């Protein structure tokens, strides 16, 4: 499944990321919608959920995220909706880890 979030805030460290494999961090913006897929091995085998997916969060709850590979690139987002069938665009698409 996938979860759509709207980014509320992010640190300036995301824009400073210059390493080739991590340049995607430069394109994160406040107010953008991002799509995050929950796939094994991040999925809990008992609950079939990914930690941090906002399962019990309503749309008003602010949740925290952190980019793998640059712990200084972090911020907050709000859950928009969960989708059983992922149809995320390639841009602004991520996976839970």
N, C-alpha and C positions, 0 to 999 in steps of 0.2 A: 504494500500500500504506500501511498505518498501523502504528505501533509504540506499544504500551502501555508506560508507565513508571510506577514508583512513586516519588514525590518523597521524597527523603531529607532534604534541608535546603533552606531558602530564606532570603534576607536579609530583614531587617525593612523594607527599602525597598519591598517589594511591597505590604505592608499600608498604606503611607502614600500610595500612588498615588491621586490624586483627579481626574485629568483624565477627562472623560466617555468618551472612546474607550479608555481604559486601565484603567477600574475593575475589569475582570476580574482584574487582578493581586491585588486585595484578597481574592479567594476561594481563592487557592492555599493549600494546607495541607500540612504534612509528613505523609507516610503515605498521601496520596490517590493514586489511580490517574488518570493523564492519558493521553489518546490524541492522537498526533501524526501527521498525514497528510503523506506525501511526494508532492508534486505539482509539475509544471513551474511556474515556471522554476527552482525549487530543485533539481530532479532533474538529476543529471549525465547528459548525453546519451550518454556512452560506457558508464557502469556502470549506469545506470538506478537509481541510489541517491541518497539525500540525505545530505549531510555531517552527521555527528553522530547518525545513526540507530542506532548501537551494533551494526552488522552483525556485527563480529567479537568483540563483547563477550558474555561469559557473564552469567548472572543476578547474579553477585556483584560485577561490576565497577561502580564508581561513575563516572558520566559527568556532565559539567558542562553547564549550560544557562544562557542569558541571554535575557531578554525584549527584543524589539525595541521601541524607543520609550522604554525606561527601562533603561539598561545597569546601573543599580544594583540592579535586581530580577533576581537570579540565584540559582542554587543547584545542587544535585546531584540525580540520580535514578538508578535502576537499571532496566535493561530487563527487562520481564516477558515479552513475546512480540511477534512480528511477525505481522500479519494481511494476507493478500493482498486481502481484501475488507473495506473499511472499514465498520465499524458503530459508529462512535463516537457517544456521546450528545452532545447540543449543549453541555452543561455540561462543562467540563474537556476540550474539544477544541481542538487547535491545529494549525498547519501549520509545517513546516520552511521557513526562509527562507535 
